[in-house]
Each structure stands twice: as C-alpha cells, then as structure tokens.
Amino acid sequence: MSVLLEGIFNGLSTSSVLLIAALGLAIVFGLMGVINLAHGELMMLGAYSTFVVQNLFQGFGEPWFDLYIFAALPVAFLVAAIAGLVLERQVIRYLYGRPLETLLATWGVSLILQQFVRSVNWIMVLVVGIFLLLYFGGTWLIKRQAGGKPWLGKAQVILFFLSVAIASISGFAVAQGNSPLWNRAWFGARNVNVSAPTWLRGGFAIGTFQVPSTRIFIIFLTLLCLLAVYLIFYRSNWGLRIRAVTQNRGMSACLGIPTGQVDALTFALGSGLAGIAGCAISFLGAVGPNIGQNYIINTFMVVVVGGVGNLLGTIIASLAIGVSSDLIGSGTLIRLFPAEGALQPLYEFFTFFATTSMARVLVFALIILFLQIKPAGIFPPKGRTAEL
C-alpha cells in the first residue's frame, strides 16, 4: 500500500506541473483557437529565468539565497508573458482563422527560441536590441507623422531592412574585437542545474516513504495558480470579457469589448503561466533547450481530454494523465500483481509498459479510445464556439 501511495503522490506532483502549463494553453486555445507549439519553449524561458535569478542571488550569500524562489517566480512569469505578448502582437494576430499557418508559425518560433537559448551572448543581445530600437521606434515615428499615407507600408519595409543592416554591421564590428565577454554563450547547448533553497531540500516521512519538499511546494504552487486563474476568470470584469469573447467574438466586439486587447493580454497570461510551470520543472531535473518538449504533448492532451477552455475539465484531465503515466511508467502497478497465478497476464502487461516512453504510448492509446466516445472532451464547450 505504501508503494501505491508513493506512486500516487509522485503522479500528483507531475499532474501539478501539467496543470499549470495546461491552464495557460487552455486559456489560449479556448479563447482564440490557436495551437501554440511554442508553449513548451515559453516553459523553457521560465526555467532559464529561474536559473539566472538563482545565480544572481548566489552572489548575495545566505540567507538571501534561500529566498531567491520568491523573486524567480514573478521574473519567470514576466519573461514568459512578455515573450508571449510579442509573439501574439507580431505573429499570431495576423493568422487568426488560419490554424495550419498558425501551427507552422508557432513551430518555427519554438525552433528559434531553442536555438536562441543555445547561442545567446552579449553580441546577439546588442544586435537584437539595436534592431528593436530602430525598427519599432522608427515605425512609431513614421505612423505618427504619416498617418494613413499610401506609402506607409513601403516605408516600413525599407525601415525593416535598414534596421537589420545597421544591427548586423554593429554586431559584426563588436565581434571583430574577439572579446571573451562579448562572444561567450550565456547558457550553451549543455543542461544547467537549478538548486532548490535550503528549506526545500530533503523532506519528511509519511509511513514508510519519503515525501520530497520540492514536490509539496510544486503542488502548493499549483493550487495558488489555480485559485488566481479562477478569481481572474470568474470574479473580475476582465474575466467576464474573456468568457464573452470565448463564446461569441463577433457579438462581444459589437458590444464594445476590445477583442484585440483581450486576445493580447489573455495570451500573455497563458504564457506567464507557462513560465511559472517552467520555474516548477526546474526543480525536477536539469534545465536544457529541449526541456519544454518533454511536456508539450501531455499538455495538449490535457486540454483536449478536459474540454477546450474548461477549468474543471483541465484539472481532472491533468490528474488522470499525470497519475496514470507515473504509476505505469515507474512500474508501481507491477508490484500490485503477482508474477504467477490468475493475474499473471496483468503482471506481464504492465511490465511491458513499465518505462516512461511505453507508458506514454499506453496513455495516448487510452486517450484515443476515450475521444472516440467523447470527442469534445470531458466537458464539451458551450455557446457559439461549440458550433464551430
């Protein structure tokens, strides 16, 4: 029994990470119908933000280092939220109603973010900073002076290429100095480690198994995020606007709701939740450029099984997928059946799937069977979106 309880507890901590990530994805997918394949990379940005904050606090020594997690959480949220806001404003808003193009665009963004983390250094930051300053600053000035003139579009194209050229030349000039400070990669392709604060190390015993403090913290963090999302969606005016746009975008726009602002800020909120999820997974293993890819598939499955945009369905689906994947993949279920006798076929069946990859295959097969019965998930969407 203690083995089963330990497996369930580990599954709950896995479900907690899935739930935080799936909350953001459910918000984005449920509101705009956007299949954001860069959601895992937003989690990665949150994890690397935690790593950077940890290194900054190491220079302060004790007891400040033990408090770095309270600075890392808002930083991870803000970094991922800003990245999501830029993604929505500069890419996704031009592709609404075109799901295939959106999927390909976000997939390309995910590859760009992975390579950015591997290669980023001070020269790259300088080049990107100069480009953003020249292009967006120049665009603002042109729009302010030219208004709706017909040559505005051509001017923006010319400004884009000029900004790229000036930023590239500046970066090339700095690179010729061969300064290690400017050329050294911040993170590189290797994984980095995030150390938990002292008060999150170790754990306490419940019966015969040890409960890690980090997993308790992740579960508690998930409950806080869940409460915050509930209050935003069901106890605030902005949440009312979000739900109105989700059910009927056209009518919401006719009633004066700024659907563009709702899209942008809601996408930023979902991205920020992905950043918090990245902060949580940084305590469960090494942080690398591909860390988000380990969770993105399960996160999408949670959203689909729970019902698009449904909070309760997302909770139930994350618990079911997380706990079942952990119980099967860790081999916990094998210990519940005898190796011989009438239950031997079950023993052999779960032994075959007692690896992480094979457990994922079995869970996905069960999800496919479930979706044959309930294609719209546990709680199907209501309103006009259910007719689309």
Contacts in CASP RR format, 6 or more apart in sequence:
PFRMAT RR
TARGET T0000
AUTHOR 0000-0000-0000
METHOD contacts of the structure
MODEL  1
MSVLLEGIFNGLSTSSVLLIAALGLAIVFGLMGVINLAHGELMMLGAYST
FVVQNLFQGFGEPWFDLYIFAALPVAFLVAAIAGLVLERQVIRYLYGRPL
ETLLATWGVSLILQQFVRSVNWIMVLVVGIFLLLYFGGTWLIKRQAGGKP
WLGKAQVILFFLSVAIASISGFAVAQGNSPLWNRAWFGARNVNVSAPTWL
RGGFAIGTFQVPSTRIFIIFLTLLCLLAVYLIFYRSNWGLRIRAVTQNRG
MSACLGIPTGQVDALTFALGSGLAGIAGCAISFLGAVGPNIGQNYIINTF
MVVVVGGVGNLLGTIIASLAIGVSSDLIGSGTLIRLFPAEGALQPLYEFF
TFFATTSMARVLVFALIILFLQIKPAGIFPPKGRTAEL
2 207 0 8 1.000
2 208 0 8 1.000
2 209 0 8 1.000
3 209 0 8 1.000
3 332 0 8 1.000
3 335 0 8 1.000
4 332 0 8 1.000
4 336 0 8 1.000
5 206 0 8 1.000
5 209 0 8 1.000
6 209 0 8 1.000
6 332 0 8 1.000
7 326 0 8 1.000
7 327 0 8 1.000
7 330 0 8 1.000
7 332 0 8 1.000
8 323 0 8 1.000
8 327 0 8 1.000
9 209 0 8 1.000
9 211 0 8 1.000
9 215 0 8 1.000
10 215 0 8 1.000
10 326 0 8 1.000
10 330 0 8 1.000
11 322 0 8 1.000
11 323 0 8 1.000
11 325 0 8 1.000
11 326 0 8 1.000
11 327 0 8 1.000
12 215 0 8 1.000
12 219 0 8 1.000
12 319 0 8 1.000
12 323 0 8 1.000
13 215 0 8 1.000
13 218 0 8 1.000
13 219 0 8 1.000
13 284 0 8 1.000
14 322 0 8 1.000
14 323 0 8 1.000
14 325 0 8 1.000
14 326 0 8 1.000
15 318 0 8 1.000
15 319 0 8 1.000
15 321 0 8 1.000
15 322 0 8 1.000
15 323 0 8 1.000
16 218 0 8 1.000
16 219 0 8 1.000
16 221 0 8 1.000
16 222 0 8 1.000
16 280 0 8 1.000
16 318 0 8 1.000
17 218 0 8 1.000
17 222 0 8 1.000
17 277 0 8 1.000
17 278 0 8 1.000
17 280 0 8 1.000
17 281 0 8 1.000
17 284 0 8 1.000
17 295 0 8 1.000
18 295 0 8 1.000
18 298 0 8 1.000
18 299 0 8 1.000
18 302 0 8 1.000
18 318 0 8 1.000
18 321 0 8 1.000
18 322 0 8 1.000
19 222 0 8 1.000
19 225 0 8 1.000
19 226 0 8 1.000
19 302 0 8 1.000
19 314 0 8 1.000
19 315 0 8 1.000
19 318 0 8 1.000
19 319 0 8 1.000
20 221 0 8 1.000
20 222 0 8 1.000
20 225 0 8 1.000
20 273 0 8 1.000
20 274 0 8 1.000
20 276 0 8 1.000
20 277 0 8 1.000
20 280 0 8 1.000
21 39 0 8 1.000
21 40 0 8 1.000
21 43 0 8 1.000
21 273 0 8 1.000
21 274 0 8 1.000
21 277 0 8 1.000
21 278 0 8 1.000
21 295 0 8 1.000
21 299 0 8 1.000
22 299 0 8 1.000
22 302 0 8 1.000
22 303 0 8 1.000
22 314 0 8 1.000
22 317 0 8 1.000
22 318 0 8 1.000
23 225 0 8 1.000
23 226 0 8 1.000
23 229 0 8 1.000
23 270 0 8 1.000
23 273 0 8 1.000
23 311 0 8 1.000
23 314 0 8 1.000
24 39 0 8 1.000
24 269 0 8 1.000
24 270 0 8 1.000
24 271 0 8 1.000
24 272 0 8 1.000
24 273 0 8 1.000
24 274 0 8 1.000
25 36 0 8 1.000
25 39 0 8 1.000
25 270 0 8 1.000
25 274 0 8 1.000
25 299 0 8 1.000
25 300 0 8 1.000
25 302 0 8 1.000
25 303 0 8 1.000
26 302 0 8 1.000
26 303 0 8 1.000
26 307 0 8 1.000
26 308 0 8 1.000
26 309 0 8 1.000
26 310 0 8 1.000
26 311 0 8 1.000
26 314 0 8 1.000
27 229 0 8 1.000
27 242 0 8 1.000
27 266 0 8 1.000
27 269 0 8 1.000
27 270 0 8 1.000
27 273 0 8 1.000
27 309 0 8 1.000
28 34 0 8 1.000
28 36 0 8 1.000
28 39 0 8 1.000
28 266 0 8 1.000
28 267 0 8 1.000
28 270 0 8 1.000
28 271 0 8 1.000
29 35 0 8 1.000
29 36 0 8 1.000
29 303 0 8 1.000
29 308 0 8 1.000
29 309 0 8 1.000
30 246 0 8 1.000
30 308 0 8 1.000
30 309 0 8 1.000
30 381 0 8 1.000
30 385 0 8 1.000
31 242 0 8 1.000
31 245 0 8 1.000
31 246 0 8 1.000
31 262 0 8 1.000
31 263 0 8 1.000
31 266 0 8 1.000
31 309 0 8 1.000
32 92 0 8 1.000
32 96 0 8 1.000
32 263 0 8 1.000
32 266 0 8 1.000
32 267 0 8 1.000
33 99 0 8 1.000
33 308 0 8 1.000
34 92 0 8 1.000
34 96 0 8 1.000
34 99 0 8 1.000
34 102 0 8 1.000
34 106 0 8 1.000
34 267 0 8 1.000
35 99 0 8 1.000
35 102 0 8 1.000
35 103 0 8 1.000
35 106 0 8 1.000
36 92 0 8 1.000
36 102 0 8 1.000
36 106 0 8 1.000
37 103 0 8 1.000
37 106 0 8 1.000
37 107 0 8 1.000
37 108 0 8 1.000
37 109 0 8 1.000
37 110 0 8 1.000
37 296 0 8 1.000
38 87 0 8 1.000
38 106 0 8 1.000
38 107 0 8 1.000
38 108 0 8 1.000
38 109 0 8 1.000
38 110 0 8 1.000
38 113 0 8 1.000
39 271 0 8 1.000
39 274 0 8 1.000
39 296 0 8 1.000
39 299 0 8 1.000
40 110 0 8 1.000
40 274 0 8 1.000
40 292 0 8 1.000
40 293 0 8 1.000
40 295 0 8 1.000
40 296 0 8 1.000
40 299 0 8 1.000
41 109 0 8 1.000
41 110 0 8 1.000
41 113 0 8 1.000
41 114 0 8 1.000
41 292 0 8 1.000
42 80 0 8 1.000
42 83 0 8 1.000
42 84 0 8 1.000
42 271 0 8 1.000
42 272 0 8 1.000
42 274 0 8 1.000
42 275 0 8 1.000
43 80 0 8 1.000
43 274 0 8 1.000
43 275 0 8 1.000
43 277 0 8 1.000
43 278 0 8 1.000
43 281 0 8 1.000
43 291 0 8 1.000
43 292 0 8 1.000
43 295 0 8 1.000
44 113 0 8 1.000
44 114 0 8 1.000
44 117 0 8 1.000
44 278 0 8 1.000
44 287 0 8 1.000
44 288 0 8 1.000
44 289 0 8 1.000
44 290 0 8 1.000
44 291 0 8 1.000
44 292 0 8 1.000
45 76 0 8 1.000
45 79 0 8 1.000
45 80 0 8 1.000
45 83 0 8 1.000
45 113 0 8 1.000
45 117 0 8 1.000
45 275 0 8 1.000
45 278 0 8 1.000
46 76 0 8 1.000
46 79 0 8 1.000
46 80 0 8 1.000
46 274 0 8 1.000
46 275 0 8 1.000
46 276 0 8 1.000
46 278 0 8 1.000
46 279 0 8 1.000
46 282 0 8 1.000
47 76 0 8 1.000
47 194 0 8 1.000
47 275 0 8 1.000
47 278 0 8 1.000
47 279 0 8 1.000
47 281 0 8 1.000
47 282 0 8 1.000
47 287 0 8 1.000
47 288 0 8 1.000
47 291 0 8 1.000
48 117 0 8 1.000
48 187 0 8 1.000
48 192 0 8 1.000
48 287 0 8 1.000
48 288 0 8 1.000
49 72 0 8 1.000
49 75 0 8 1.000
49 76 0 8 1.000
49 79 0 8 1.000
49 80 0 8 1.000
49 275 0 8 1.000
49 279 0 8 1.000
50 69 0 8 1.000
50 72 0 8 1.000
50 75 0 8 1.000
50 76 0 8 1.000
50 194 0 8 1.000
50 278 0 8 1.000
50 279 0 8 1.000
50 282 0 8 1.000
50 287 0 8 1.000
51 187 0 8 1.000
51 192 0 8 1.000
51 194 0 8 1.000
51 282 0 8 1.000
51 287 0 8 1.000
52 75 0 8 1.000
53 68 0 8 1.000
53 71 0 8 1.000
53 72 0 8 1.000
53 75 0 8 1.000
53 76 0 8 1.000
54 65 0 8 1.000
54 68 0 8 1.000
54 72 0 8 1.000
54 194 0 8 1.000
54 195 0 8 1.000
56 68 0 8 1.000
57 64 0 8 1.000
57 65 0 8 1.000
57 67 0 8 1.000
57 68 0 8 1.000
57 71 0 8 1.000
58 65 0 8 1.000
59 65 0 8 1.000
65 197 0 8 1.000
65 198 0 8 1.000
66 197 0 8 1.000
66 198 0 8 1.000
66 199 0 8 1.000
67 197 0 8 1.000
68 197 0 8 1.000
69 196 0 8 1.000
69 197 0 8 1.000
69 200 0 8 1.000
69 279 0 8 1.000
72 279 0 8 1.000
73 221 0 8 1.000
73 276 0 8 1.000
73 279 0 8 1.000
76 272 0 8 1.000
76 275 0 8 1.000
76 276 0 8 1.000
76 278 0 8 1.000
76 279 0 8 1.000
77 272 0 8 1.000
77 273 0 8 1.000
77 275 0 8 1.000
77 276 0 8 1.000
78 272 0 8 1.000
79 275 0 8 1.000
80 271 0 8 1.000
80 272 0 8 1.000
80 274 0 8 1.000
80 275 0 8 1.000
80 276 0 8 1.000
81 268 0 8 1.000
81 269 0 8 1.000
81 270 0 8 1.000
81 271 0 8 1.000
81 272 0 8 1.000
81 275 0 8 1.000
82 268 0 8 1.000
83 113 0 8 1.000
83 271 0 8 1.000
84 267 0 8 1.000
84 268 0 8 1.000
84 271 0 8 1.000
84 272 0 8 1.000
85 264 0 8 1.000
85 265 0 8 1.000
85 267 0 8 1.000
85 268 0 8 1.000
85 271 0 8 1.000
87 106 0 8 1.000
87 109 0 8 1.000
87 267 0 8 1.000
87 271 0 8 1.000
88 263 0 8 1.000
88 264 0 8 1.000
88 267 0 8 1.000
88 268 0 8 1.000
89 264 0 8 1.000
91 105 0 8 1.000
91 106 0 8 1.000
91 109 0 8 1.000
92 102 0 8 1.000
92 105 0 8 1.000
92 106 0 8 1.000
92 267 0 8 1.000
93 260 0 8 1.000
93 263 0 8 1.000
93 264 0 8 1.000
95 101 0 8 1.000
95 102 0 8 1.000
95 105 0 8 1.000
96 102 0 8 1.000
114 289 0 8 1.000
114 290 0 8 1.000
115 289 0 8 1.000
116 124 0 8 1.000
117 187 0 8 1.000
117 188 0 8 1.000
117 288 0 8 1.000
117 289 0 8 1.000
118 185 0 8 1.000
118 187 0 8 1.000
118 188 0 8 1.000
118 189 0 8 1.000
118 289 0 8 1.000
119 185 0 8 1.000
119 188 0 8 1.000
120 185 0 8 1.000
120 186 0 8 1.000
120 187 0 8 1.000
121 182 0 8 1.000
121 183 0 8 1.000
121 184 0 8 1.000
121 185 0 8 1.000
121 186 0 8 1.000
122 181 0 8 1.000
122 182 0 8 1.000
123 171 0 8 1.000
123 174 0 8 1.000
123 175 0 8 1.000
123 182 0 8 1.000
123 183 0 8 1.000
126 170 0 8 1.000
126 171 0 8 1.000
126 174 0 8 1.000
127 167 0 8 1.000
127 168 0 8 1.000
127 170 0 8 1.000
127 171 0 8 1.000
128 167 0 8 1.000
129 167 0 8 1.000
130 163 0 8 1.000
130 166 0 8 1.000
130 167 0 8 1.000
130 170 0 8 1.000
131 163 0 8 1.000
131 164 0 8 1.000
131 166 0 8 1.000
131 167 0 8 1.000
134 159 0 8 1.000
134 162 0 8 1.000
134 163 0 8 1.000
134 166 0 8 1.000
134 167 0 8 1.000
135 159 0 8 1.000
135 160 0 8 1.000
135 163 0 8 1.000
138 159 0 8 1.000
139 156 0 8 1.000
139 159 0 8 1.000
142 152 0 8 1.000
142 155 0 8 1.000
142 156 0 8 1.000
142 159 0 8 1.000
143 152 0 8 1.000
146 152 0 8 1.000
146 155 0 8 1.000
174 182 0 8 1.000
175 182 0 8 1.000
175 183 0 8 1.000
187 288 0 8 1.000
187 289 0 8 1.000
189 289 0 8 1.000
190 288 0 8 1.000
191 286 0 8 1.000
191 287 0 8 1.000
191 288 0 8 1.000
192 286 0 8 1.000
192 287 0 8 1.000
192 288 0 8 1.000
193 285 0 8 1.000
193 286 0 8 1.000
193 287 0 8 1.000
194 282 0 8 1.000
194 283 0 8 1.000
194 285 0 8 1.000
194 287 0 8 1.000
196 213 0 8 1.000
196 214 0 8 1.000
196 283 0 8 1.000
199 213 0 8 1.000
200 213 0 8 1.000
200 214 0 8 1.000
200 217 0 8 1.000
200 283 0 8 1.000
201 213 0 8 1.000
201 214 0 8 1.000
202 210 0 8 1.000
202 212 0 8 1.000
202 213 0 8 1.000
203 210 0 8 1.000
203 211 0 8 1.000
203 212 0 8 1.000
203 213 0 8 1.000
203 216 0 8 1.000
204 210 0 8 1.000
204 211 0 8 1.000
204 213 0 8 1.000
205 211 0 8 1.000
214 283 0 8 1.000
214 284 0 8 1.000
217 283 0 8 1.000
218 280 0 8 1.000
218 283 0 8 1.000
218 284 0 8 1.000
221 276 0 8 1.000
221 280 0 8 1.000
222 280 0 8 1.000
225 273 0 8 1.000
225 276 0 8 1.000
226 311 0 8 1.000
226 315 0 8 1.000
229 273 0 8 1.000
229 311 0 8 1.000
230 311 0 8 1.000
232 238 0 8 1.000
232 239 0 8 1.000
232 269 0 8 1.000
233 239 0 8 1.000
233 242 0 8 1.000
233 243 0 8 1.000
233 311 0 8 1.000
238 262 0 8 1.000
238 265 0 8 1.000
241 252 0 8 1.000
241 257 0 8 1.000
241 262 0 8 1.000
242 262 0 8 1.000
242 266 0 8 1.000
244 251 0 8 1.000
244 252 0 8 1.000
244 255 0 8 1.000
244 257 0 8 1.000
245 252 0 8 1.000
245 257 0 8 1.000
245 259 0 8 1.000
245 262 0 8 1.000
245 263 0 8 1.000
246 309 0 8 1.000
246 385 0 8 1.000
247 382 0 8 1.000
247 383 0 8 1.000
247 384 0 8 1.000
247 385 0 8 1.000
248 383 0 8 1.000
248 384 0 8 1.000
248 385 0 8 1.000
249 259 0 8 1.000
250 259 0 8 1.000
252 259 0 8 1.000
252 262 0 8 1.000
253 259 0 8 1.000
277 295 0 8 1.000
278 291 0 8 1.000
278 292 0 8 1.000
281 291 0 8 1.000
281 292 0 8 1.000
281 295 0 8 1.000
297 360 0 8 1.000
298 321 0 8 1.000
298 322 0 8 1.000
298 325 0 8 1.000
298 360 0 8 1.000
301 317 0 8 1.000
301 321 0 8 1.000
301 363 0 8 1.000
301 364 0 8 1.000
301 367 0 8 1.000
302 314 0 8 1.000
302 317 0 8 1.000
302 318 0 8 1.000
302 321 0 8 1.000
303 309 0 8 1.000
303 314 0 8 1.000
303 317 0 8 1.000
304 367 0 8 1.000
304 371 0 8 1.000
304 377 0 8 1.000
305 313 0 8 1.000
305 317 0 8 1.000
305 320 0 8 1.000
305 321 0 8 1.000
305 367 0 8 1.000
305 370 0 8 1.000
305 371 0 8 1.000
305 377 0 8 1.000
305 378 0 8 1.000
306 313 0 8 1.000
306 314 0 8 1.000
306 316 0 8 1.000
306 317 0 8 1.000
306 377 0 8 1.000
306 378 0 8 1.000
306 379 0 8 1.000
307 313 0 8 1.000
307 314 0 8 1.000
307 317 0 8 1.000
307 376 0 8 1.000
307 377 0 8 1.000
307 378 0 8 1.000
307 379 0 8 1.000
307 380 0 8 1.000
307 381 0 8 1.000
308 376 0 8 1.000
308 381 0 8 1.000
308 385 0 8 1.000
309 381 0 8 1.000
310 378 0 8 1.000
310 379 0 8 1.000
310 381 0 8 1.000
312 379 0 8 1.000
313 377 0 8 1.000
313 378 0 8 1.000
313 379 0 8 1.000
316 378 0 8 1.000
317 378 0 8 1.000
321 363 0 8 1.000
321 367 0 8 1.000
324 363 0 8 1.000
324 366 0 8 1.000
325 356 0 8 1.000
325 359 0 8 1.000
325 360 0 8 1.000
325 363 0 8 1.000
326 332 0 8 1.000
327 333 0 8 1.000
328 350 0 8 1.000
328 353 0 8 1.000
328 354 0 8 1.000
328 359 0 8 1.000
328 362 0 8 1.000
328 363 0 8 1.000
329 353 0 8 1.000
329 354 0 8 1.000
329 355 0 8 1.000
329 356 0 8 1.000
329 358 0 8 1.000
329 359 0 8 1.000
330 354 0 8 1.000
331 350 0 8 1.000
331 351 0 8 1.000
331 354 0 8 1.000
333 350 0 8 1.000
333 354 0 8 1.000
334 347 0 8 1.000
334 350 0 8 1.000
334 351 0 8 1.000
334 354 0 8 1.000
337 343 0 8 1.000
337 344 0 8 1.000
337 346 0 8 1.000
337 347 0 8 1.000
337 350 0 8 1.000
338 344 0 8 1.000
338 347 0 8 1.000
339 347 0 8 1.000
352 358 0 8 1.000
353 359 0 8 1.000
353 361 0 8 1.000
353 362 0 8 1.000
370 377 0 8 1.000
371 377 0 8 1.000
374 380 0 8 1.000
376 386 0 8 1.000
380 386 0 8 1.000
END
